[in-house]
Amino acid sequence: MAHPIAPAAPAIAPISVKAILPWAVFFGILLMAVLYFIGAEQGATSLISGEDVHEWVHDGRHLLGFPCH
């Protein structure tokens, strides 16, 4: 009985830091913006007047342990 030979797995090319860096910076800035809106907006450093942002992220504040009231 003949056994079929499995094809060799293709080699995975390494990803350079130069290719990852723009995406890492983008997601880092995005993470900081989300963290700001959940943690600090509608507080002492409010950029947007009113309570809309606070109400949108209220449950997220409690989930992450930020006090809000």
Summary of the structure (lengths in Angstrom):
residues: 69
radius of gyration: 23.2
end to end distance: 74.7
largest distance: 77.5
contacts: 105
relative contact order: 0.10
helix: 51%
strand: 0%
